Each structure stands twice: as structure tokens, then as C-alpha cells.
Amino acid sequence: MQAASFYAGVSADGRLVVADEPVRGLLAFQPSTPRKALGRPPGDRADASRWQPLLWQVAAEVGIEPALLQAVVQQESGFDPLAVSPAGAAGLMQLMPATATRFGVRDRLDPAQNLRGGARYLAWLLDHFDQDLDLALAGYNAGEGSVRRHGNRVPPFAETQAYVRAVRRRYAH
């Protein structure tokens, strides 16, 4: 089989990602052949309904609303458990290695571990920012240190501001 001409996909924050070599989660494109998903076993679709029972269970364990957890997962990975961002965030909740370690996740691509770790982080952020959803979401996207450095406000980064709006929109529906 001939190598693809390029690989492309959309990151969790909505940016187009293009690479000239295989990257898990990106699609391979060749002008003369149909596209195929790389790194995803056949039949393993990014399907929200597949993850609903686990999502509800984890939300109850952690004490956050299932709809909020669902909105974050949808925004972060589109319910793709194998999603890996160009920055190195991985899994359903797009955990960075340090965040995963901090919240007890050993395998970031294991959906149950990833969802639990991300939900724990989100619950921690909500507590840390006195239940201010915008600040918690900004912290999830840009890191809680960035929110603190900006006077406990949503940082003035277009990506973070768009992220907060997008998750709120998903959460409201």
C-alpha cells in the first residue's frame, strides 16, 4: 500500500491539523483513494451513546452533572477515545500527561480511566474556582495557573474564550 499524501483532522478546539506522517486520530488522504481512519480499530466509532452509561456513572461518582461532563467530552474529543492532539493531550477528555498523573490516570487512552481523571479534574476546578463554571472551563482548557495569572478571569486567549463559549452552548442544550 502506498503512503498517504497527507493526514488531516480537527483538534478539540476546532483547529485544522495537517501532518505529512501518520498521527493517531488524523485521517489519511490520498487523491486517488478513499479516506481511512488511522489508529482506530474497525467498528470503534466515536459514538456518544456508546459512552453514556460510563459517563453517567463517572458523573455520579465525582458529583458533577452528566450534561456538563458530556459537553466537555464532546468539545474535547468528539467522543473519540483514541483522540490525540498535536499538543499531546489524549483520550475522551484530552488529558495531558501531567494532569493524568495528578488525577491517577495510568493509561490516558483507557476510556474509563481517562473519563474518571478528567471528571475529577473538572470537579476540582469547580471547587477551586468556587463553582464558577466559566473559570473552571477556562482552567480545563488553559490550566488553572493561567486563570490565576489573569486575575481569576477567563484568560484573553481566543482559543480559551471560544472553548468556554462552545462548552456552555453544548451544556445548555
Residue pairs with C-beta under 8 A, 6 or more apart in sequence:
2 30
4 22
4 28
4 29
4 30
5 29
5 30
5 31
6 18
6 19
6 20
6 28
6 29
7 18
7 19
7 20
7 21
7 22
7 23
7 26
7 27
7 28
7 29
7 38
8 16
8 17
8 18
8 19
8 26
8 27
8 29
9 16
9 17
9 23
9 25
9 26
9 27
10 16
10 17
11 17
11 85
11 86
12 75
12 76
12 77
12 78
12 83
12 85
12 89
12 94
13 141
13 159
13 162
13 163
14 162
14 166
15 159
17 23
17 26
17 85
17 86
19 26
22 28
22 38
22 39
23 38
23 84
23 86
24 38
24 39
24 82
24 83
24 84
25 38
25 39
25 40
25 80
25 82
25 83
25 84
25 85
26 38
27 35
27 36
27 37
27 38
28 35
28 36
28 38
29 35
39 82
39 84
40 80
40 82
44 81
44 82
46 77
46 78
46 79
46 80
46 81
46 83
47 79
48 70
48 73
48 74
48 79
50 79
51 73
51 79
51 81
51 92
51 111
51 115
54 111
54 112
54 115
55 66
55 69
55 70
55 73
55 115
56 66
58 69
58 112
58 115
58 116
58 119
59 65
59 66
59 68
59 69
59 119
60 66
61 116
61 119
62 69
62 116
62 119
62 120
62 122
62 123
63 123
64 119
64 122
64 123
64 126
67 171
68 122
68 133
68 171
69 115
69 119
69 122
70 170
71 167
71 168
71 170
71 171
72 93
72 118
72 122
72 137
72 140
72 167
73 79
73 92
73 93
73 115
73 118
74 170
75 163
75 166
75 167
75 170
76 83
76 89
76 92
76 93
76 94
76 118
77 83
77 91
77 92
77 93
77 94
79 92
80 92
81 91
81 92
81 109
81 111
81 114
82 91
82 109
83 90
83 91
83 92
83 94
84 90
85 94
87 96
88 96
88 97
89 95
89 96
90 100
90 108
90 109
90 114
91 108
91 109
91 110
91 111
91 114
91 115
91 118
92 111
92 114
92 115
92 118
93 114
93 115
93 117
93 118
93 119
93 121
94 118
95 103
95 105
95 108
95 114
95 117
95 118
95 121
97 108
99 117
99 121
100 106
100 108
100 114
100 117
102 121
103 116
103 117
103 118
103 120
103 121
103 124
104 113
104 116
104 117
104 120
105 113
105 114
105 116
105 117
106 113
107 113
107 114
108 114
108 117
121 140
122 136
122 140
125 135
125 136
125 137
125 139
125 140
125 144
126 132
126 133
126 136
128 136
128 139
128 144
129 135
129 136
129 139
129 144
129 147
129 152
133 168
134 154
134 164
134 168
135 147
135 152
135 153
135 154
137 163
137 164
137 167
137 168
138 146
138 147
138 154
138 155
138 160
138 163
138 164
139 146
139 147
141 159
141 160
141 163
141 164
142 155
142 157
142 159
142 160
146 155
146 157
146 160
147 153
147 154
147 155
149 155
150 156
154 160
154 161
154 164
155 161
